[in-house]
Amino acid sequence: MSLEGKVALVTGAAQGIGRACAEALAQAGADLALFDLHDAAETAARVTALGRRVATAAGDVARVEEVRRAVEDLRRALGPILCLVNNAGVVDNIAPVARMTPEAWQREVAVNLTGAFLVTQAVLADMLARRWGRIVTISSVAARGGLFNQAAYAASKSGLIGLTHTTVLECARHGVTANVVLPGMIATPKVTAMPPAILEHVTTMTPARRLGRPEEVAALVAFLCTEEAGFINGAEIDVDGGGRLNPLVLGSQKEIRRPAG
């Protein structure tokens, strides 16, 4: 399963899941275009160490002029972009619906949802012209179940599913696939910095009794970009250790008392 000769664009590539996706795609043979608001130099160095070409661009995925400039610069450096990983996102807006400010809501939706739309729109011409393309969008299990005190995040991640489904309806006939990956709690720097009580609660509610690894998400993303995944289209794939399943225990007092881990 090789991506030799393909250029893959990863947004939010500076760390976490984005960095892991860039490395997995490079290992599969792709050259990497990295787009992030922050410095992606470390990710670029890792891609270079894997023997692949790499180019970086800094910018805000929520701003159309910055997206268009970045994609044009990356295309000029590496060639047509045929794989896209929409990973850029923010998750810092913690407030109940009753007190969430419109400004905070709009910013989170702009980055998480509008950003994916703008980048997808910017690269589709390359894919349609060559009748081959792969779009993988990183959503969240919150897209289906909501997330307490994080309405903007859950709503924006849910919107990514609708964007992906519509892209498939319009573009599948032209050789383009678009799929959504829904991670659960993954051990990114932001997640592992959470208070211990929250991490303990999360692992207790996850059947696997652990956090996921960014590399586990990235392995799926890389596969969905290959030729072999060409008939997987419009799929919503969970990477959550079974966390989406009903955690209620009604028939075992022993299981209720069992600690996490």
C-alpha positions as CSV (number, residue, x, y, z in Angstrom):
1,M,0.0,0.0,0.0
2,S,2.1,2.8,-1.3
3,L,1.6,6.6,-1.7
4,E,4.8,7.0,-3.7
5,G,4.5,10.0,-6.0
6,K,1.5,11.5,-4.1
7,V,1.6,14.8,-2.2
8,A,-0.4,14.9,1.0
9,L,-1.5,18.1,2.9
10,V,-2.0,17.8,6.6
11,T,-3.5,20.7,8.6
12,G,-2.7,21.2,12.2
13,A,0.5,19.3,11.6
14,A,2.8,20.8,14.3
15,Q,2.0,18.2,17.0
16,G,-0.3,15.5,18.2
17,I,-2.5,13.6,15.7
18,G,-1.4,15.9,12.9
19,R,2.2,15.1,13.4
20,A,1.5,11.4,13.7
21,C,-0.5,11.5,10.4
22,A,2.3,13.3,8.6
23,E,4.8,10.7,9.7
24,A,2.5,7.8,8.8
25,L,1.9,9.2,5.3
26,A,5.6,9.8,4.8
27,Q,6.3,6.2,5.8
28,A,3.8,5.2,3.1
29,G,5.8,7.1,0.5
30,A,4.0,10.5,0.3
31,D,5.6,13.9,0.2
32,L,4.2,16.2,2.8
33,A,2.7,19.7,2.7
34,L,2.3,20.9,6.3
35,F,-0.1,23.7,7.2
36,D,-0.4,25.0,10.8
37,L,-0.9,28.2,12.7
38,H,2.2,27.3,14.7
39,D,5.8,26.3,13.7
40,A,5.8,22.8,12.1
41,A,9.6,22.6,11.9
42,E,9.9,19.5,14.1
43,T,7.3,17.6,12.1
44,A,9.1,18.7,8.9
45,A,12.4,17.4,10.3
46,R,10.8,14.0,11.0
47,V,9.4,13.8,7.5
48,T,12.8,14.7,6.0
49,A,14.4,12.0,8.1
50,L,12.0,9.5,6.5
51,G,13.4,10.5,3.0
52,R,10.4,12.4,1.8
53,R,10.1,15.9,0.4
54,V,8.4,18.4,2.7
55,A,7.1,22.0,2.5
56,T,5.5,24.1,5.3
57,A,3.1,27.0,5.4
58,A,1.9,29.0,8.4
59,G,-1.6,30.4,8.5
60,D,-5.1,30.2,10.0
61,V,-7.4,27.7,8.3
62,A,-10.4,29.9,9.2
63,R,-9.2,32.7,7.0
64,V,-9.9,32.1,3.3
65,E,-7.1,34.4,2.0
66,E,-4.5,32.6,4.2
67,V,-5.7,29.2,3.1
68,R,-5.5,30.0,-0.6
69,R,-2.1,31.5,-0.2
70,A,-0.8,28.6,1.7
71,V,-2.2,26.0,-0.6
72,E,-0.8,27.8,-3.7
73,D,2.7,28.0,-2.0
74,L,2.6,24.3,-1.1
75,R,1.4,23.3,-4.5
76,R,4.2,25.3,-6.1
77,A,6.8,23.7,-3.9
78,L,5.7,20.0,-4.2
79,G,3.2,19.7,-7.0
80,P,-0.6,18.8,-7.1
81,I,-2.1,17.9,-3.8
82,L,-4.0,14.6,-4.0
83,C,-4.4,13.6,-0.4
84,L,-5.8,15.9,2.3
85,V,-6.0,15.4,6.1
86,N,-8.3,17.9,7.7
87,N,-6.9,17.8,11.2
88,A,-6.6,21.4,12.4
89,G,-8.9,22.2,15.3
90,V,-9.4,24.0,18.6
91,V,-11.0,22.6,21.8
92,D,-10.4,25.4,24.3
93,N,-14.0,26.8,24.6
94,I,-15.3,25.4,27.8
95,A,-18.7,26.9,28.9
96,P,-22.3,25.7,29.2
97,V,-24.7,26.7,26.3
98,A,-26.4,29.3,28.5
99,R,-23.1,31.2,29.1
100,M,-21.0,30.5,25.9
101,T,-20.2,33.8,24.2
102,P,-21.1,34.2,20.5
103,E,-17.5,35.1,19.8
104,A,-16.2,31.9,21.3
105,W,-18.8,29.9,19.5
106,Q,-18.0,31.5,16.1
107,R,-14.2,31.1,16.5
108,E,-14.5,27.3,17.3
109,V,-16.9,26.7,14.4
110,A,-14.7,28.8,12.1
111,V,-11.6,26.7,12.8
112,N,-13.1,23.3,13.2
113,L,-15.7,23.3,10.5
114,T,-15.2,26.3,8.1
115,G,-11.5,25.6,8.1
116,A,-12.0,22.1,6.8
117,F,-14.4,23.4,4.1
118,L,-11.9,26.1,2.9
119,V,-9.0,23.7,2.7
120,T,-11.1,21.0,1.0
121,Q,-12.3,23.6,-1.5
122,A,-8.7,24.8,-2.2
123,V,-7.4,21.3,-3.1
124,L,-10.4,19.8,-4.9
125,A,-9.3,21.2,-8.3
126,D,-6.1,19.1,-8.3
127,M,-8.1,15.9,-7.4
128,L,-10.9,16.4,-9.9
129,A,-8.5,17.2,-12.7
130,R,-6.6,13.9,-12.1
131,R,-9.7,11.9,-11.2
132,W,-8.1,10.7,-8.0
133,G,-8.1,12.1,-4.5
134,R,-8.3,11.2,-0.9
135,I,-9.8,13.4,1.8
136,V,-9.7,12.3,5.5
137,T,-11.2,14.5,8.1
138,I,-10.6,14.2,11.8
139,S,-13.8,14.7,13.7
140,S,-14.5,13.3,17.2
141,V,-16.8,10.9,19.1
142,A,-18.4,14.2,20.4
143,A,-19.9,14.5,16.9
144,R,-22.4,11.8,17.8
145,G,-22.8,12.1,21.6
146,G,-22.2,15.7,22.3
147,L,-19.8,16.9,25.0
148,F,-20.7,18.5,28.3
149,N,-19.9,22.2,28.4
150,Q,-18.5,22.1,24.9
151,A,-21.4,22.8,22.5
152,A,-19.3,24.6,19.9
153,Y,-16.8,21.8,19.7
154,A,-19.4,19.0,19.4
155,A,-21.5,21.0,16.9
156,S,-18.5,21.8,14.7
157,K,-17.3,18.2,14.8
158,S,-20.8,17.0,13.9
159,G,-20.8,19.4,10.9
160,L,-17.7,17.8,9.5
161,I,-19.7,14.6,8.9
162,G,-22.3,16.5,6.9
163,L,-19.5,18.2,4.9
164,T,-17.9,14.9,4.2
165,H,-21.1,13.2,3.1
166,T,-21.9,16.0,0.7
167,T,-18.4,15.9,-0.8
168,V,-18.8,12.2,-1.5
169,L,-22.1,12.8,-3.3
170,E,-20.6,15.4,-5.5
171,C,-17.1,14.0,-6.1
172,A,-17.1,10.2,-5.8
173,R,-17.9,9.8,-9.5
174,H,-14.6,11.6,-10.2
175,G,-12.4,9.2,-8.2
176,V,-12.4,11.2,-5.0
177,T,-13.0,9.6,-1.6
178,A,-13.9,11.5,1.6
179,N,-14.1,9.8,5.0
180,V,-14.4,10.8,8.6
181,V,-12.3,9.5,11.5
182,L,-13.8,9.9,15.0
183,P,-11.1,9.6,17.7
184,G,-12.0,9.2,21.3
185,M,-9.5,10.3,24.0
186,I,-6.1,10.2,22.4
187,A,-2.9,10.8,24.4
188,T,-1.9,14.1,22.7
189,P,-0.1,16.7,24.8
190,K,-3.3,18.6,25.4
191,V,-5.1,15.5,26.7
192,T,-2.3,14.2,28.9
193,A,-2.2,17.7,30.5
194,M,-5.7,17.3,31.8
195,P,-6.4,16.9,35.6
196,P,-5.7,13.4,36.8
197,A,-9.3,13.0,38.0
198,I,-10.6,13.6,34.4
199,L,-8.1,11.2,32.9
200,E,-9.1,8.5,35.4
201,H,-12.8,9.0,34.6
202,V,-12.1,8.8,30.9
203,T,-10.2,5.5,31.2
204,T,-12.8,4.1,33.5
205,M,-15.5,4.8,30.9
206,T,-13.5,3.3,28.0
207,P,-13.7,-0.5,27.6
208,A,-10.0,-0.6,26.6
209,R,-9.1,1.0,29.9
210,R,-6.5,3.3,28.3
211,L,-6.0,6.3,26.2
212,G,-5.4,5.9,22.5
213,R,-2.1,6.7,20.8
214,P,-1.8,9.3,18.0
215,E,-0.1,6.6,15.9
216,E,-3.2,4.5,16.1
217,V,-5.3,7.2,14.5
218,A,-2.6,7.9,12.0
219,A,-2.4,4.3,10.8
220,L,-6.1,4.4,9.8
221,V,-5.7,7.8,8.1
222,A,-2.8,6.6,6.0
223,F,-4.7,3.5,4.9
224,L,-7.7,5.6,3.9
225,C,-5.4,7.6,1.6
226,T,-4.2,4.5,-0.3
227,E,-5.4,3.1,-3.6
228,E,-6.6,0.0,-1.7
229,A,-9.1,2.1,0.2
230,G,-10.7,3.5,-3.0
231,F,-14.2,2.0,-2.4
232,I,-14.4,3.2,1.2
233,N,-16.3,6.5,0.8
234,G,-18.4,8.5,3.2
235,A,-17.5,6.3,6.1
236,E,-17.5,7.4,9.8
237,I,-14.9,5.3,11.6
238,D,-14.4,5.4,15.3
239,V,-11.0,5.1,17.0
240,D,-12.0,5.2,20.6
241,G,-11.2,1.9,22.3
242,G,-14.9,1.1,22.4
243,G,-15.7,4.3,24.3
244,R,-18.8,5.0,22.2
245,L,-20.5,1.9,23.7
246,N,-22.9,2.0,26.6
247,P,-20.8,1.9,29.8
248,L,-23.7,1.0,32.1
249,V,-23.1,-2.1,34.2
250,L,-26.4,-3.7,35.4
251,G,-25.4,-7.4,36.0
252,S,-22.1,-7.5,37.9
253,Q,-21.3,-5.9,41.2
254,K,-17.7,-7.1,40.8
255,E,-17.3,-5.1,37.5
256,I,-18.7,-2.0,39.2
257,R,-16.0,-2.3,41.9
258,R,-13.2,-3.0,39.4
259,P,-10.8,0.0,39.2
260,A,-9.6,1.5,36.0
261,G,-6.4,0.3,34.5
